[in-house]
Amino acid sequence: MLAGIFRTTILYLIVVLVLRLMGKRQIAQLQPFELVIILMISELAAVPSEDVAIPLISGLLPVLVLFLLGVTISQITLKSEKARAFICGTPTLLINKGHILESELRRLRYSISDLMEQLRAKDMPNIADVEYAILETNGDLSVIPKVMKRPATPEDLNLQLPSENLASTLIMDGILQDKNFPHANVTEAWLMQELKKAGIKDYRQVLIASVDGKGQLYVQAKSK
């Protein structure tokens, strides 16, 4: 019983570490070879955790081999464009200047329903507003609206706006985030003074407090 718990814990930590070292991309952003490696790692790691008769190293060795294989393939695709095209594939144009390319849809076995679903997910429910749609190698659809359907930018309106800094969290669940103070260009004394203005005497009563790039403080107290 205890041996099984120990083996499962070790394998879990090893798999998490391996996946962490492979990168931060989400499942939907993985290339096909990365997804296959992750599935195989999960399957192989489960075998020794279920059968204590199998040596632990027998489960760790295949995981390590797959990890090294994934890193090697990633390095190859970074160095060679041809290798990347062969391993990961290339993006495919599905809509060109507002015209759906039926031949590409048939080649990829991609239905009109799939296309419309992806367009709705990109806030483009009207296909007449789409100039280009590109199916990326990870299966995501990149959509470029027609010029007259694109949101206006400050540059389009000839507006000169100052640059902004990233918003910084100063308090999270009653805990001071001291490391963010220098980046936000604020001090603890300033924060406490602002909390008093908001009617909060103790920062531990704050659920979240953050300051945006313009120096505006947002505070929400914990519910009583």
SEZALUM-518457 format. One record per residue (C-alpha): residue in one letter; x, y, z. Coordinates in steps of 0.5 Angstrom, whole numbers, plus 500, padded with zeros to 3 digits. Example, Ala and Ser with C-alpha at 12.3 -4.5 7.8 and 13.67 -1.06 7.14 Angstrom:
BEGIN
{A,{525,491,516}} {S,{527,498,514}} 
***
This chain:
BEGIN
{M,{500,500,500}} {L,{505,505,502}} {A,{510,503,497}} {G,{505,504,492}} {I,{503,511,494}} {F,{511,513,494}} {R,{512,510,487}} {T,{506,514,485}} {T,{508,520,488}} {I,{515,520,485}} {L,{512,518,478}} {Y,{508,524,478}} {L,{513,529,480}} {I,{518,526,475}} {V,{512,527,470}} {V,{510,534,472}} {L,{518,536,472}} {V,{519,533,465}} {L,{512,537,462}} {R,{515,543,465}} {L,{522,542,462}} {M,{518,541,455}} {G,{515,548,456}} {K,{509,552,458}} {R,{504,551,452}} {Q,{497,549,453}} {I,{494,543,450}} {A,{491,547,444}} {Q,{498,550,442}} {L,{502,543,442}} {Q,{505,541,436}} {P,{503,533,434}} {F,{509,530,436}} {E,{509,534,442}} {L,{502,531,444}} {V,{504,524,442}} {I,{510,525,447}} {I,{506,527,452}} {L,{501,522,451}} {M,{506,516,451}} {I,{509,519,458}} {S,{503,519,461}} {E,{501,512,459}} {L,{508,509,461}} {A,{509,513,467}} {A,{502,509,469}} {V,{504,502,468}} {P,{509,502,474}} {S,{505,506,479}} {E,{499,500,478}} {D,{504,494,478}} {V,{509,494,484}} {A,{513,488,481}} {I,{515,493,476}} {P,{522,496,478}} {L,{521,504,478}} {I,{527,505,474}} {S,{523,501,468}} {G,{518,507,468}} {L,{523,512,469}} {L,{527,510,463}} {P,{522,511,458}} {V,{520,517,460}} {L,{527,520,460}} {V,{528,517,453}} {L,{521,521,451}} {F,{523,527,454}} {L,{530,527,451}} {L,{527,525,444}} {G,{522,531,445}} {V,{527,536,446}} {T,{532,534,440}} {I,{526,534,436}} {S,{524,541,438}} {Q,{531,543,437}} {I,{531,540,430}} {T,{525,544,428}} {L,{528,551,431}} {K,{534,550,427}} {S,{531,547,420}} {E,{525,550,417}} {K,{525,544,412}} {A,{525,539,418}} {R,{519,544,422}} {A,{515,543,415}} {F,{516,536,415}} {I,{515,534,422}} {C,{510,540,424}} {G,{507,541,417}} {T,{505,548,415}} {P,{500,553,415}} {T,{494,552,410}} {L,{490,558,407}} {L,{482,556,408}} {I,{480,563,406}} {N,{483,568,401}} {K,{481,575,400}} {G,{474,573,402}} {H,{473,566,398}} {I,{473,560,401}} {L,{478,555,398}} {E,{474,548,398}} {S,{480,544,395}} {E,{484,546,402}} {L,{478,544,406}} {R,{477,537,403}} {R,{484,536,403}} {L,{484,537,410}} {R,{478,534,412}} {Y,{475,540,415}} {S,{468,542,414}} {I,{464,548,413}} {S,{461,547,420}} {D,{468,547,423}} {L,{470,553,419}} {M,{464,557,422}} {E,{465,554,429}} {Q,{472,557,429}} {L,{470,564,426}} {R,{465,564,431}} {A,{470,563,437}} {K,{474,569,434}} {D,{468,573,434}} {M,{467,573,426}} {P,{460,570,426}} {N,{459,573,419}} {I,{464,570,414}} {A,{463,576,409}} {D,{467,580,414}} {V,{473,575,413}} {E,{479,577,409}} {Y,{484,571,410}} {A,{483,565,415}} {I,{489,561,416}} {L,{489,554,419}} {E,{495,554,423}} {T,{500,547,425}} {N,{497,547,432}} {G,{490,546,429}} {D,{488,554,431}} {L,{485,558,426}} {S,{488,565,425}} {V,{483,570,422}} {I,{484,577,419}} {P,{478,581,418}} {K,{477,586,412}} {V,{480,592,412}} {M,{473,596,414}} {K,{471,591,419}} {R,{477,592,423}} {P,{477,596,430}} {A,{480,603,429}} {T,{486,604,433}} {P,{489,610,436}} {E,{494,611,430}} {D,{488,610,425}} {L,{485,616,429}} {N,{492,620,429}} {L,{492,620,437}} {Q,{498,620,441}} {L,{497,616,447}} {P,{503,615,452}} {S,{506,608,453}} {E,{503,604,459}} {N,{506,599,464}} {L,{503,593,466}} {A,{498,592,472}} {S,{502,590,478}} {T,{498,586,484}} {L,{500,589,491}} {I,{496,584,495}} {M,{493,578,494}} {D,{488,574,499}} {G,{491,578,504}} {I,{498,577,503}} {L,{503,583,501}} {Q,{506,582,494}} {D,{513,586,496}} {K,{516,584,490}} {N,{511,588,485}} {F,{512,594,489}} {P,{519,597,485}} {H,{516,595,478}} {A,{509,599,480}} {N,{513,604,483}} {V,{510,605,489}} {T,{511,604,497}} {E,{508,600,502}} {A,{507,606,506}} {W,{503,609,500}} {L,{499,603,499}} {M,{497,603,507}} {Q,{495,610,506}} {E,{490,608,500}} {L,{487,603,504}} {K,{485,607,509}} {K,{482,612,504}} {A,{478,606,502}} {G,{476,604,509}} {I,{480,598,510}} {K,{484,598,516}} {D,{488,592,515}} {Y,{491,589,509}} {R,{490,582,511}} {Q,{482,584,510}} {V,{484,585,502}} {L,{482,580,497}} {I,{486,583,492}} {A,{489,590,490}} {S,{492,592,484}} {V,{495,598,481}} {D,{495,599,473}} {G,{500,603,468}} {K,{497,609,470}} {G,{497,609,477}} {Q,{490,607,479}} {L,{489,603,485}} {Y,{484,597,485}} {V,{482,594,491}} {Q,{477,589,493}} {A,{476,587,501}} {K,{474,580,503}} {S,{467,578,504}} {K,{465,578,511}} 
***
